[in-house]
Every structure is written in structure tokens, then in C-alpha cells.
Amino acid sequence: MTRSDKVFLVALIGGALIVEFAILYYFFILIPAKPLVKPPSRYLIEVEKDKIPQFQFTFSHEALEELKIAFERQKEFLSKKINYGNELPFGETKLPASLIRESAELFLQTMQEAKTQNELNRLIRERFLIFQAAGEGGEGEVLFTGYYAPVYEGSLKREGAFIYSLYVRPEDLKVVDLGEFIPALKGERLVYRIDPFKGEIAPYWTREDITKRKVLEGQGLEFVYLKDRLDKFSLMIEGSGKIVLDDGETLWVNYAATNARPYTSLTHLLEKEGKLPRGKLSMPSIREYFQRHPEQMESYLNQNERFIFFVKDEKKEGATGATGCLLTPQRSIAIDDKIFPLGALVYLEYPEPQVNEKGEGVGMRNEAGFAFCQDTGGVIKGPGRADIYFGEGEKGFVGGEYLKGEGKLYFLIKK
């Protein structure tokens, strides 16, 4: 074989390898096999002046104070973003963090000036641009759900009935931003562990691995124990909660990390298999079902592979969100922070659940109000989802448990 033939062969093989890599990159990186959210053509729609909604607000000292408190709680988060010159996602573009803060400050000033609903609406139209979340189908319909901070009995020791433990984040749970390797994937995180036998990265343990196979036992990760397995499961769904200890002290626990495994809804599983009718899909009815069929519980719970790790809140103040600030009931919402800005002022129109004396959902009524984007959620993805925080214990239970319906979500940005 001549020298020129060898050069040609090397070039041919090299070219083939490049093409093969490009194909693999295209199908496995650029085009995920199963995208989590099918994005609409636009995440946000700028609302034309004649289509801006009539903003409703209860002009009371209490309502205005709630908004002020919610804003004050997130000031530190926005200040850090501003000091670092950060921009925040706003649909397909970005906005300076300073503009997010200035928009909120101008709105609170506007609320002080306005004396009537008509005056409020006039000033908002003069001072703000209004953008509507496009929704999953691009037509502005957003699915609203609720969450809350449950209150359960617990113990710092594993004794008696207190046998279901919460875990702090394990040291072997690793997280990497894939953007460090492929710029196009900036913000996409990979959660993994190192397999000690193979010396390779592997997906983190599933719920069944942790609860049934006890793969984390003996590492000193348990820090509080609950009486009921469903209490533990509920805390992982809600992300925060208050534990009342046997000595009367209280302990707040907040989300610390996730194993990033797929989330499967327990209510969806029970409905799909005909265990519960659609009108009975609530935690009380789930508890009642498993009281009658305790042998089925472990199997159903483990079908949701996702597992949540917690951190003890030393300040004992309350539920905190992704901004690191305390959440304010009905003034804090969770959004997808990859497309919407944390800290932003929003206006919500949503169906608020109503319940009867038995605590059963009996319908919805239209509700509206202003809030701030202060949290995120494992299933709150895309422009068609939002989650409203309703508070702790019984006060937050109704909204947190029964809210599920379509509404509208608007962002107010200073002109």
C-alpha cells in the first residue's frame, strides 16, 4: 500500500468516526428519546392592551402586608443575583435580575397609590408590560395545583411506633451541570453515584433500593423518625413539613436533594387500576384504602422511584422555597425556573377548591390575586404548570390537597 493510499484510508476512517459521533450526538443529545415537556412555539405571550385582564385585588391592610412580606423575604435572593450581574430566564430570552426587583417595587408603590380597582388597573396599564404564560398548548391555559407543609408527629430516636426515617443528603450523591461538558446543555443536571465495583458513574439508588434493600443503612443519615409510612411519603411530595416531637418541640424539615429518578403519581396508579374512583383521589382516601389493604402499600409506593432527602431547619421558621426564603401562603408559587424568573411578580386566575364538613372536595370557585415566583417543583415543568403554596397544617391542607384546575398566569414587568 502506497503512502497516499494510507493517508486516504486514515482520512476515510477518521471521517466515518466523525459522522458516527455526529449521528450519536444528534439522536442522544440534541433529540432526547422522550422529552419531559414538549415546548410550545412561545413560552410567553405579550398581552395586547385591549386584552389585558381586569386585575382584582382585595384592598385591605392584611392583603397588602402579605405581598410586602413575600417580597421582603426574597430580597436577599434578588440582591445576590443583582450583585453578580445575573440575568434570569424569561421565556426564550433573559431579563436582568435588577428589572425583576424594580418591577416588584414599582408594583408595591402602585398598590399604595391606588384607592380603587379602576385606579389600580389604570396605573398597571400605564406602568407595566403584561406577559401571559403560553401554557402547554400555546393558548394560555395553565394547570394549577397546590401544595402545603403537613404537620406530623415524630421522634429523634427510633423507638416504639416511630420507625420510618427521613434522611439527610448522602455524601455519595453527586450532581454535575452537563453544560460544563457540552455548552448547549447548560443548566441540565445529572444526578449520579460512583459504582465502587466498576469505578463508573451510575444512576442514584431508587426508592426501593433505599427503603427495601436498605442500601443507605449504617451511614448515619437518619435524623428523625415518623409513625406512618404515608406521612413520610407525603412529606416527599410536599417538600417541606413540621415535625412535632414527643417532648413538644417542633422541627421543620425542608427539601435538600433528590435521587432524580422518575416520578410516578400514587393517585394516578390507584385510579388507573380502579382502586379509587376519580372523585376520591385525595390523601385521606388513599390512607383509608391502605388501611384496608396494608399488604399492597409497599408495592405501590415503590413504583414511584423518586426519593427525597431533607435538611433540618435550625431556625424552626417554616417552609422555604428555591429562592431560599420562607414561603408565604397564597403569595408564593412554584414555577419552572428554566423558563420563568424566580422572584418575579405574577397575577393568577385559578379555581380554588371548596370542601364540605367532611373535608371532601365539593367544587371550585374562581379566585384571583398577586403572588411571587419563589419555588420550583419536580413535576412543575414547562409553561403550562404552576403550584400554589397554601401554608402549613390544616389551614394549608384544603388548597394543597384539592386544587387542580386550569387558569391563567400573567407576569408584570416594568416598562
Sequence and secondary structure as in RCSB ss.txt:
>XXXX:A:sequence
MTRSDKVFLVALIGGALIVEFAILYYFFILIPAKPLVKPPSRYLIEVEKDKIPQFQFTFSHEALEELKIAFERQK
EFLSKKINYGNELPFGETKLPASLIRESAELFLQTMQEAKTQNELNRLIRERFLIFQAAGEGGEGEVLFTGYYAP
VYEGSLKREGAFIYSLYVRPEDLKVVDLGEFIPALKGERLVYRIDPFKGEIAPYWTREDITKRKVLEGQGLEFVY
LKDRLDKFSLMIEGSGKIVLDDGETLWVNYAATNARPYTSLTHLLEKEGKLPRGKLSMPSIREYFQRHPEQMESY
LNQNERFIFFVKDEKKEGATGATGCLLTPQRSIAIDDKIFPLGALVYLEYPEPQVNEKGEGVGMRNEAGFAFCQD
TGGVIKGPGRADIYFGEGEKGFVGGEYLKGEGKLYFLIKK
>XXXX:A:secstr
  HHHHHHHHHHHHHHHHHHHHHHHIIIIIS SS SS   S SEEE  GGG         HHHHHHHHHHHHHTH
HHHHHHHHTT EEEETTEEEEHHHHHHHHHHHHHHHHH  SHHHHHHHHHHHEEEEEE BTTSSSBEEEEEEEE 
EEEEESS BTTB EEEE   TT EEEEGGGT GGGTT EEEEEEETTTTEEEE   HHHHHTS TTTTSS EEEE
ES HHHHHHHHHHSEEEEEETTS EEEEEEEEE       HHHHHHHTTSS GGG SHHHHHHHHHH GGGHHHH
HHTS   EEEEEETT    B TTSSB  TTTEEE  TTTS TT EEEEEEEEEEE TTS EEEEEEEEEEEEEEE
  TT  STTEEEEEEEEHHHHHHHHHH EEEEEEEEEEE 
